[in-house]
């Protein structure tokens, strides 16, 4: 890569919510909304990837009406590696914190409430 090329970390993801959304509130008052999104691929081989999506300090309306299990979501963001200490030692995980709300572009045909 030459010095004139720009590095880019941009992810466009479309998939289904695999589990019910998880909302955590920390002692600091910060909130975390986490989704696991499955993405199916058929080529070159059939496989399903599960991508953790983390939304730090989401607005109240996103916490109140998140997409449910099985709903299709479309979102964009940049991959980040998060590190933390656990009883087993230092851990890390790749996550997608969305830069655009997945609720703004989810598929209303998969949600009977029209979200």
GROMACS elastic network, one bead per residue, 0.5 to 0.9 nm:
[ bonds ]
;  ai    aj funct       b0    kb
    1     4     6  0.81360   500
    1     5     6  0.64874   500
    1     6     6  0.88999   500
    2     5     6  0.56043   500
    2     6     6  0.88244   500
    3     6     6  0.78680   500
    8    78     6  0.87862   500
    9    77     6  0.81424   500
    9    78     6  0.52666   500
    9    79     6  0.66379   500
   10    76     6  0.71989   500
   10    77     6  0.58907   500
   10    79     6  0.73465   500
   11    75     6  0.81995   500
   11    76     6  0.54838   500
   11    77     6  0.52970   500
   11    78     6  0.55495   500
   11    79     6  0.69671   500
   11    96     6  0.80154   500
   11    98     6  0.89368   500
   12    74     6  0.75278   500
   12    75     6  0.60028   500
   12    77     6  0.68350   500
   12    78     6  0.87082   500
   13    37     6  0.87878   500
   13    39     6  0.79049   500
   13    73     6  0.79644   500
   13    74     6  0.56832   500
   13    75     6  0.54027   500
   13    76     6  0.61563   500
   13    77     6  0.84218   500
   14    37     6  0.82770   500
   14    38     6  0.84996   500
   14    39     6  0.68115   500
   14    72     6  0.70413   500
   14    73     6  0.56552   500
   14    75     6  0.65647   500
   14    76     6  0.88646   500
   14   106     6  0.89593   500
   15    18     6  0.89507   500
   15    37     6  0.58379   500
   15    38     6  0.53802   500
   15    40     6  0.73910   500
   15    71     6  0.81876   500
   15    72     6  0.54320   500
   15    73     6  0.56684   500
   15    74     6  0.67544   500
   16    36     6  0.83696   500
   16    37     6  0.53706   500
   16    38     6  0.53197   500
   16    39     6  0.68280   500
   16    69     6  0.74766   500
   16    70     6  0.53756   500
   16    71     6  0.52678   500
   16    73     6  0.60339   500
   16    74     6  0.88207   500
   17    20     6  0.75227   500
   17    21     6  0.81778   500
   17    35     6  0.66106   500
   17    36     6  0.58510   500
   17    38     6  0.63851   500
   17    67     6  0.73464   500
   17    68     6  0.66520   500
   17    70     6  0.51135   500
   17    71     6  0.55248   500
   17    72     6  0.64508   500
   17    73     6  0.70843   500
   18    21     6  0.88343   500
   18    35     6  0.75865   500
   18    36     6  0.54222   500
   18    37     6  0.54656   500
   18    38     6  0.59745   500
   18    50     6  0.80375   500
   18    68     6  0.86020   500
   18    69     6  0.54983   500
   18    70     6  0.61076   500
   18    71     6  0.83853   500
   19    22     6  0.85211   500
   19    35     6  0.70033   500
   19    36     6  0.62404   500
   19    37     6  0.80631   500
   19    68     6  0.75970   500
   19    69     6  0.50094   500
   19    70     6  0.76903   500
   20    35     6  0.73398   500
   20    36     6  0.84209   500
   20    67     6  0.82917   500
   20    68     6  0.58652   500
   20    69     6  0.51554   500
   20    70     6  0.88775   500
   21    33     6  0.68037   500
   21    34     6  0.57927   500
   21    35     6  0.51095   500
   21    36     6  0.77719   500
   21    66     6  0.70307   500
   21    67     6  0.75926   500
   21    68     6  0.69830   500
   21    69     6  0.76560   500
   22    32     6  0.78816   500
   22    33     6  0.56446   500
   22    34     6  0.51086   500
   22    35     6  0.66525   500
   23    31     6  0.70663   500
   23    32     6  0.56439   500
   23    34     6  0.65007   500
   23    63     6  0.74123   500
   24    30     6  0.83613   500
   24    31     6  0.56154   500
   24    32     6  0.51377   500
   24    33     6  0.65767   500
   24    34     6  0.83954   500
   25    28     6  0.81010   500
   25    29     6  0.61171   500
   25    30     6  0.58925   500
   25    32     6  0.65312   500
   26    29     6  0.52874   500
   26    30     6  0.54243   500
   26    31     6  0.62981   500
   26    32     6  0.82287   500
   27    30     6  0.74147   500
   28    31     6  0.87765   500
   30    56     6  0.74634   500
   30    57     6  0.58825   500
   31    55     6  0.83951   500
   31    56     6  0.59716   500
   31    58     6  0.70328   500
   32    54     6  0.67656   500
   32    55     6  0.57891   500
   32    57     6  0.58449   500
   32    58     6  0.71810   500
   33    53     6  0.82369   500
   33    54     6  0.58728   500
   33    55     6  0.50555   500
   33    56     6  0.64499   500
   33    57     6  0.76655   500
   33    58     6  0.69931   500
   33    62     6  0.87385   500
   33    63     6  0.71439   500
   33    66     6  0.89207   500
   34    52     6  0.70573   500
   34    53     6  0.56304   500
   34    55     6  0.62571   500
   34    56     6  0.85713   500
   35    51     6  0.82900   500
   35    52     6  0.59824   500
   35    53     6  0.50826   500
   35    54     6  0.65806   500
   35    55     6  0.84609   500
   36    50     6  0.62968   500
   36    51     6  0.56686   500
   36    53     6  0.60405   500
   36    54     6  0.87765   500
   37    49     6  0.81646   500
   37    50     6  0.55443   500
   37    51     6  0.51607   500
   37    52     6  0.63765   500
   37    53     6  0.70496   500
   37    72     6  0.87364   500
   37    73     6  0.80893   500
   38    48     6  0.64143   500
   38    49     6  0.55802   500
   38    51     6  0.62891   500
   38    52     6  0.89150   500
   39    47     6  0.84469   500
   39    48     6  0.55661   500
   39    49     6  0.52314   500
   39    50     6  0.64059   500
   39    51     6  0.76729   500
   40    46     6  0.74802   500
   40    47     6  0.59758   500
   40    49     6  0.64860   500
   40    50     6  0.89252   500
   41    44     6  0.80551   500
   41    45     6  0.72936   500
   41    46     6  0.55563   500
   41    47     6  0.54110   500
   41    48     6  0.61791   500
   41    49     6  0.79917   500
   42    45     6  0.54793   500
   42    47     6  0.65089   500
   42    48     6  0.87153   500
   43    46     6  0.60611   500
   43    47     6  0.84656   500
   51    94     6  0.83569   500
   51    95     6  0.69956   500
   51    96     6  0.74411   500
   52    93     6  0.87290   500
   52    94     6  0.75755   500
   52    95     6  0.52422   500
   52    96     6  0.63563   500
   52    97     6  0.87110   500
   53    95     6  0.57223   500
   53    97     6  0.57512   500
   53    98     6  0.71119   500
   54    95     6  0.65406   500
   54    96     6  0.60510   500
   54    98     6  0.72161   500
   55    58     6  0.59610   500
   55    96     6  0.83087   500
   55    97     6  0.54352   500
   55    98     6  0.64759   500
   55    99     6  0.88781   500
   55   101     6  0.87736   500
   56    97     6  0.75093   500
   57    60     6  0.88301   500
   58    61     6  0.81596   500
   58    62     6  0.62207   500
   58    63     6  0.66946   500
   59    62     6  0.55172   500
   59    63     6  0.67015   500
   59    64     6  0.88787   500
   60    63     6  0.51523   500
   60    64     6  0.60639   500
   60    65     6  0.86509   500
   61    65     6  0.60651   500
   61    66     6  0.81213   500
   62    65     6  0.53862   500
   62    66     6  0.54481   500
   62    67     6  0.87779   500
   62   101     6  0.82899   500
   62   103     6  0.72937   500
   63    66     6  0.57781   500
   65    68     6  0.86002   500
   65   103     6  0.84969   500
   65   115     6  0.75897   500
   66   102     6  0.87817   500
   66   103     6  0.68965   500
   66   115     6  0.83329   500
   67    70     6  0.83983   500
   67    71     6  0.61332   500
   67    72     6  0.81411   500
   67    73     6  0.77251   500
   67   102     6  0.82745   500
   67   103     6  0.67312   500
   67   106     6  0.76638   500
   67   111     6  0.78842   500
   67   115     6  0.73076   500
   68    71     6  0.57036   500
   68    72     6  0.89684   500
   68   111     6  0.77333   500
   69    72     6  0.88387   500
   70   110     6  0.74480   500
   70   111     6  0.86615   500
   71   106     6  0.74238   500
   71   107     6  0.69546   500
   71   108     6  0.82205   500
   71   109     6  0.85913   500
   71   110     6  0.53153   500
   71   111     6  0.63787   500
   72   105     6  0.89633   500
   72   106     6  0.57172   500
   72   107     6  0.53643   500
   72   108     6  0.82564   500
   72   109     6  0.87594   500
   72   110     6  0.66823   500
   72   111     6  0.87166   500
   73   102     6  0.56894   500
   73   103     6  0.70670   500
   73   104     6  0.88362   500
   73   105     6  0.64871   500
   73   107     6  0.63279   500
   74   101     6  0.85958   500
   74   102     6  0.56150   500
   74   103     6  0.80657   500
   74   104     6  0.83986   500
   74   105     6  0.55848   500
   74   106     6  0.57312   500
   74   107     6  0.80356   500
   75    98     6  0.63492   500
   75    99     6  0.77521   500
   75   100     6  0.60431   500
   75   101     6  0.65635   500
   75   103     6  0.84103   500
   75   104     6  0.85737   500
   75   105     6  0.71312   500
   75   106     6  0.83563   500
   76    96     6  0.83438   500
   76    97     6  0.84473   500
   76    98     6  0.54949   500
   76    99     6  0.58887   500
   76   100     6  0.58085   500
   76   101     6  0.81418   500
   76   102     6  0.79774   500
   77    96     6  0.61036   500
   77    97     6  0.58812   500
   77   100     6  0.69938   500
   78    95     6  0.85140   500
   78    96     6  0.60024   500
   78    97     6  0.66476   500
   78    98     6  0.71192   500
   78    99     6  0.76134   500
   79    94     6  0.65285   500
   79    95     6  0.57308   500
   79    97     6  0.70653   500
   79    98     6  0.89515   500
   80    93     6  0.81737   500
   80    94     6  0.56100   500
   80    95     6  0.54632   500
   80    96     6  0.63185   500
   80    97     6  0.74464   500
   81    92     6  0.64649   500
   81    93     6  0.54606   500
   81    95     6  0.62824   500
   81    96     6  0.88344   500
   82    91     6  0.83245   500
   82    92     6  0.53973   500
   82    93     6  0.54601   500
   82    94     6  0.64726   500
   82    95     6  0.73198   500
   83    90     6  0.70540   500
   83    91     6  0.56915   500
   83    93     6  0.68202   500
   84    89     6  0.85394   500
   84    90     6  0.58516   500
   84    91     6  0.54519   500
   84    92     6  0.63936   500
   85    88     6  0.78784   500
   85    89     6  0.57303   500
   85    91     6  0.60585   500
   85    92     6  0.87319   500
   86    89     6  0.51484   500
   86    90     6  0.60773   500
   86    91     6  0.67692   500
   87    90     6  0.83452   500
   88    91     6  0.80798   500
   96    99     6  0.89775   500
   98   101     6  0.64269   500
   98   102     6  0.73400   500
   99   102     6  0.89278   500
  100   103     6  0.86280   500
  100   104     6  0.76812   500
  100   105     6  0.88015   500
  101   104     6  0.54356   500
  101   105     6  0.73829   500
  102   105     6  0.56497   500
  102   106     6  0.60668   500
  103   106     6  0.52250   500
  103   107     6  0.87162   500
  103   115     6  0.74071   500
  104   115     6  0.87853   500
  105   108     6  0.86427   500
  106   109     6  0.88951   500
  106   110     6  0.86061   500
  106   111     6  0.89481   500
  106   115     6  0.75565   500
  107   110     6  0.59060   500
  107   111     6  0.73193   500
  107   114     6  0.86671   500
  107   115     6  0.80338   500
  108   111     6  0.51861   500
  108   112     6  0.74476   500
  108   113     6  0.79689   500
  108   114     6  0.50909   500
  108   115     6  0.57297   500
  109   112     6  0.71816   500
  109   114     6  0.73367   500
  110   114     6  0.82681   500
  111   114     6  0.55089   500
  111   115     6  0.62393   500
  112   115     6  0.77860   500
